[in-house]
């Protein structure tokens, strides 16, 4: 009898948890119906991609307890994977008469480097944009977590690794485009559909990936592995005492987070129409941490909305004449206020407000029932 009653409660709880995710995604898909401005849709698509990147950090930081200050590294790897494929599909004026990318022609590179050759295949590039970041994160995680490195040292290692990769990309200008990055890209085309950066097809591609990323991350948190990862976050030594491979679970969530970040990086190249070393920069990586903290790092939807709202606010303030010089100060003050007064972010505030409303409603209903019973008894 208990199993029969537990199942509906479990389904109801699952529906309550996934409802905000589906509502947010429905609003994302409905947005083009309300806007008839392709430039604005492109800008919103950029913020949505940054939201996917922030979801990836929420998965490793909020659920796994792993603060990765180099999350932009795997984002940048995905971005460059897509850019390399699209660069090799451009017209000869942008790639040189022999099919070499223009920056290789300028630097007298005689032939296409071996690591560029596979990117002539778009399916390979799409797979590499997800798998390579995951493999890089798994390799880095193996050294970190098998050595039982924890706390701030994980953050320092990830940040340092990202900085090193950023410097390598800038230094190897002949093969990566250096400071300029990879520009003059062809449009992504899949199954005969061309994804123009300012077209609605690209927006819906980004929206679909938002839904996919949130569902994958949410599904993982509901699995046994996801619950063990959260237990490791709260009591690592206790989970290890029960015989679980703590490092293995940490490596897996670290790699899954990197794979989602790689997907976001590929989308960012499609939306921005170039890849740049700034996509692997310290500023972006630290901004993602801020967005995640503001939205709520233990809420996937909260982290996503935090990125969209804060990045959108940053864009609006930086383009405003009134805040042109002070917008960074305003954003810094906002972050300080959120950390001081909303330690669980906007998602935690919303959950607390919802519980308070539910308790008030329940208390009001209880008072009404007691009054009714008293009236019946006196009658």
N, C-alpha and C positions, 0 to 999 in steps of 0.2 A: 504493500500500500504506500509505503514511504517513497519508493522509486517512482510510482505513478504521479505523486504530488510534486516530486523534486524536478521532474522533467519540464513541466510547464513553467515552473519558477525559473529554471535555468534558461529556457527559451526567452522568457520575458526579460531576464537580466541581460541576455545577449542582445535582444532587440533594443533595449535601452542604451546599451553601450555603442552599438553600431549606428543608431539613428542619427546622432550628430554628424557622423562621417558621411552618411548618404545625403543628408540635407545640404551640407556644404558642397558636396560634389554636384548635386542637382542645381544649386545656385551657380556654380562655375559653368556648367553646361548651358544654363539658360541665359547667361550674360550677353552673348552675341545677339540674342533676340531683342535686347533692350538698347544696345549700342549700335550705331551705324557709322562708326569711326574706326577705320582700319589701323590708324596710327595708335589710337588709344588701346585697341585690342592687343596690338603687339607689345605695348608697354605692360599691360596686365599679364600677358603671357610670360613676360620676363619675371614678374613677381611670383607667378604660379610656379615657375621652374625653381626659383629660390625657395619657395615653400616646400617643394619636394626635397631639396637639399637639406632643409632644416628638419624635415621628418626623418631623414636618414640619421642626423645627429641625435634627435630625440630617442631613436631606437637604441643607439649605443650608450648615450649618456643617461637619459631618463630611465630606461628600462634595464640597461646593463651596468650602469654606474661607471662607464668608461668615458671620461671627458677627453675627447679627441680634438686638440687644438689645430690639427692638420687636416681637418675634414675637406678643405678645399683642394687638397692634393689629389684625391681620387676623383673629385669633381673635374679638376683640370685634365686628368688623364682621359676621362670620357670625352671631354670637349675636344682635345687634340685628336683622339681616334676618329671622331666624326669629321673634323676639319681636314685631316689627311685624306680621307676617302673622297670628300667633296672637292678638294683641291685637284686631285688627279682626274676629275671629271670636267674640269673647266675647259674653255676654248683655248686654242694654242697661244693666243696673245697673252694669256695670263699664265701659261705654263712653259713657254719656250717652244721652239720649233721641234725639239726632240722629245717633248712631253714632260720635261722636267719642270717642277715648280719654279716660278720666276726668281725667288730668292736663291735657289740653287744655281740658276744660270748666272746671276750677278756675282756669286761667289766661286764661279768656275768649277763647280762639281761636275765631273765627267759623265756620270751615269746615276741612275736612281739607286739610292742606298738599299741594301737588302731588306731592312726593316720597314721600308716604305712599300715594297712590292706587294705584299699581301693586301694592302689597303686599296688596291685596284678593284677588289671585290667588296661590294657594299655589305653583303651578309657577314663577311668576315669582320668588317669594321663595326657593325652593329653588335656582334657577339663580343668583340674585343673591348668595346666601350663599357661593357658590363663585367666581363670576366677578368680582364686585366686589372682593373681597380680592386676587384675582390681578391685576386691572387696576391697582389702587392700587399693588401691589408692583411691577408692570412699569413704571408711570410713575415711581415713586421710584427704581427700579433704573436706568432710562434716564438720569436725571440723575446718579446716583452712578457707574455703571460707564462711561458714555460720557465722563465727566470723569476717568476713571481714578483715582477715589478708592479707597484701599485701607486695610487694617489697621484700627486702632482708630477711624479717622474714620468708617468705615461703621457701626460700632457706635454711635458718638455720634449720627450723623444719624438712624438708625432709632429710637434711644431718644427723641431729641428730637421726632421726628414723632409718635410714639405719645403722648407727654405732651401735645402740642398738641391732638391729636384728643380725648384724654381730657378736657381742659379745655373744649373746645368742647361736648362732649356734656353736661358738668355745667352749663355756662353757659346752654345753650339748653333750659332746663327746660320751656318751653311746648311744645317739639316732641320732646323726647327723654326726659322724665321726670326729668332732672337727677340729683341724688344718689340718688334713690330707684330710678332705673332704670324698666324697664317690667315691671309685675307684673300679677297676676290674668289669666293667659293661658288661652286655651282649649287643649284637648288637640289634639295633632297627629293628623290622621286622613288616611290614605292608602289608597285602594282599599277603603274601608269598614273598615279596621283602625284602632282608636283606640289611640294610644300613651300610656297612662297612665304617669306618671313612675315609679310603683312596680310597674308590671306587667312581666311577663316578655317581652311583645312589645317593649317599649322596650329591655330588656336585649339581646334578640337583634338588634334594629336596631343598637345600638351595637356588638355583637360582629361583625356583618356589615360594618360600616364599618371596624372594626379590621382585618379580613381584607383588605378592599378597599384601604385606605390602605397597608398593608404590601406588598401585591402590586404596587400602582402604583409605589410608591417603589422596590421591589426591581427591577421590570422596567426602570425608568428607568436605574438604575445599571448594568444589563447592556447597554443600548443604546450605540451609537457616541457619541451626545451625552453620555450619562452618563460614559463613559470619558474623553471630552475634558474634561468638567467636572472630573473628578478629576485629570487632567493639569494643568489650569489651577491647581488648588489646590496642586499640588506645584511646578510650574515655569511660572508665568504668562508670563514673558518668552520662554521657549523655545517655548511653544505659539503665541504671537503671531508669533514669527519664522517659523513654518511656514505662516503665512497664514490662520490661523483667526480668526474674529470672536469674540475673547475676551469682549467686552462682551455680545454677543448671547447667548452660552451662559450667562453669569452672570445676565443678566436672566431667561432662561427658567427656570433652576433656582430663582431667587428667587421668580418668580411661581408655579411649581408648588408650592413650599413653602407659599406664602401660600394657595393654593387648598385644600390639605389642612388648613391651620390654620382656614380658613373653615368647612370641613365639620365640624371638631371644635367650633367655636363654635356652630353650629346644633344639634348634638347636646347640647351643654352646656345650652342653653336648654331643650330638651325634658326633660332629666333634672332640672335645677334648678327649672324652672317660672318662671323670670324671667330678665331680662337686667339687668346692672348695670355702671356705669362701672369697677368693680373688675376686670371681665373685660379691661379695657384698661389695667390698672394696672402700675406699675413692679414691684411685688412679685411678681405672677404671672409677668411676663416674665423676671425674674431667676431665679425658681424654676425655670422651664423650662430655663434654661441649666444650673443645678445638677443637675437630674434627668438632663439629657443627658450631662453630664460624668461623673456617677456611673455611669450605665449603660454609657457608651461611645459617644462621638459618631460613631465610624466604624462603628457597628453599628446597623442599624435595629431589630433585635429587642432588642439591649442597651439602646438608648435608651428603647424602649417599656417594658421591664421595669424599668428604672431609675426611670421616672416612676411606674409603678404601685406599686413597692415603697417608694420614698421618700415619695411623697404619702400612701400608706397609713400609713407609719410616722409622718409628721407628724400625720395625723388621729388616730391612736391616742395619741400622746404629748400632743397638745393637749387631748384629752378625758380624760386621766388626771389624777387629783388629785395624784399624786406629781410629775408633770412639767408641771403647769399653768403655772408661772412660768418654767421653765427649758428647755422643749422646743426653743425656737429656738437656745439654746446647744448643746444636744445635736446638732441637725441641722447647725449650723455646724461643730462639731468633726468630725462624720462627713465633711463635705465636704472639710475640710482634710486629713484622713487619706487620703481617696481620692486627692486631688490629689498628695499627697506620695508615697504608696506604690503607687497604681494609676493612673498617668497615662493609661492607655488604658481606664479604667473596669472595671466588672465583666465586661464582654464580653471585654476584653483579657486579664483574669485567667483567665477560663474557656477562652479559646483557647490561652493559654500552658500551662495545666494539661493540656488535651487533647493538645497536641503532646508534652508531657513524657511522658504515659502512652503515647502511640503510639511514641515513641522507645524507651522502656523495654521495651515489648512487642517491638518489632523487634529490639532488642539481645539480649533473652532468647531470641528465636526464632533469631537468628543464632548465638548460643553453642550452642544445642541442636543446630543443624545441623552445626556444626563438630565438636562432640563425637561426633555420630553418624558423620560421615565418618572421623574418626580411629579410631573403634572398628572400622569396616568395613575400613579399611586395615590395621590391626594384625592383624585376623582373616585 
